[in-house]
Amino acid sequence: MIWIISATPLADYRLKVAFNDGVDGIFPFEPARRGGVFLKLLDLDVFNAVIINPDFGCVEWPGGVDLCPEYMHQVMSGAESTREPNEVLREESRKGQK
């Protein structure tokens, strides 16, 4: 299972991320493009408040906004996804609404 072990907010809505399998790099978050609950992250104070959820190994922000670590890993490593990005985003948005 892929887990995020560190995440540091950077300028321009990017995250410096490291995974438990050794993959690391910069993830371009782009909250305006993602829309929905992710628009909350346009507030830099909120975006910069990112933490790692210890139960799920995902990045999370105040209000329960989070993003699937597997999706982030696929984007950063160039791996083929078995799920469409919008499917992952919808799933993560539902989690954030609970």
N, C-alpha and C positions, 0 to 999 in steps of 0.2 A: 504494500500500500504506500502510495506517495504522500509524504507529509512535508510541509514547509517548516524549516527549522529556524529561519531568520527572515525578517522583512524590514527594510528600511525605506521610508518615503524619500523620494527625490523630487527635484523640480519637474514641472510639466506633467504632473500626475503619473509618475513612473515609480516603480518599486524595485529596489535591489533585493532579490530573493535568492535564498539557498534552500535546496531540498535535501531530504534524508539520503538520497542516492548519489549525492555529489554534484548534481546539476545546479548551476547557479548563473545568475545574470540579471538583466534588467527587463522587467515586464512593463509594457506601456498600457496603463490602465484605461485611459480615455473614458471617463464617466459620462461625458456629453454624448458620445457615440452609443454607449450602452443604454442610456435612458433609464426610465423607470426609477426604482429605488436607488440606483447608482447616481442619480442626479444630486443626491444629498452630499456626495463626495466632491462636488464642485467647490464646496466650502473648504478651503485649504486647512482650516483648523480641524475639521472632521477628517479629511483625507490623511493628515499627518498624525492622527490619533490611532493609526492602524496597530493592531495587535495580532498575535497568533492564537487562535482558539486551541487550547490544550487538549480538548476532546476530539477534535476533527482534523487538526493540523492544517487548517485553512487560515487565510488572512481574514480579519474581521474588523469592522468599524462600529462606532456607537450607533445604536438603533438596530443592531442585528444584521447589518449589511455585510455579506461575505461573498467569497468567490472560491469555486471549486479548485483545490490544489492540482488535481489531475488535468484540468483544462489549462491552467497556467503552465504546468510542466510541458504539456503538448505544444503549446504556443512557443515556449522558450527553447525546447529541444528540437522542434521541427517534426515531432513524431506524428504519425497518422492518428487521427481521432476516430473512435468508433461511434461517437455521438456528435451531433451538430452543436456548434458553439451556442446557438440560441436556446437549444434544449438545456444545456448546462446552465446558462444564465437564468432561464425560467425556473429551474430547480433551485438555484441559489436564491433567487428572489422570493420564492415561496418559503424557504427556510427563514429568511429575514423578516417575513411578515408574521411569523409565529410568536 
